[in-house]
């Protein structure tokens, strides 16, 4: 009897979800969206890196990297650049990643306020100014909102599933 060829595993969208300086409310929205979508997403998405979902994460090639939060330290900038190298598409998630605010509110402080926070800026090795994501790397798409607009997030995810040939 001839061997039946093993079914080709379905191609999945390789996704990373990353968080820098922020309150992580968009991550909360993202996990809330899974209440109704997990069964579908697990067939379509390979979460390469998403600390909120799993303890085993790898930093390798991603079709899409979703990045939440602003960049406040040199190590944030370095990590964002590393993610950029590995991801075909980078999506800024939420106002902090898209515009810097509110996480980079210290940029707007008066000289007296800057002086008052100087010990903390030094202690935590902060950059002189916090940065939105696009100040460090090229951003391909943005999901605005504080927290993120979930309809826009879902629209970009749908777009990515089509763009990378996961769904027709
Ligand atoms: S955009 Fe708003 S909800 Fe998102 S991390 Fe920043 S402060 Fe939090």
Boltz pocket constraint, residues with backbone or C-beta under 6 A from the ligand:
constraints:
  - pocket:
      binder: B
      contacts: [[A, 21], [A, 22], [A, 23], [A, 24], [A, 25], [A, 26], [A, 68], [A, 69], [A, 93], [A, 94], [A, 95], [A, 96], [A, 97], [A, 101], [A, 102], [A, 103], [A, 145], [A, 146], [A, 147], [A, 148]]
      max_distance: 6.0
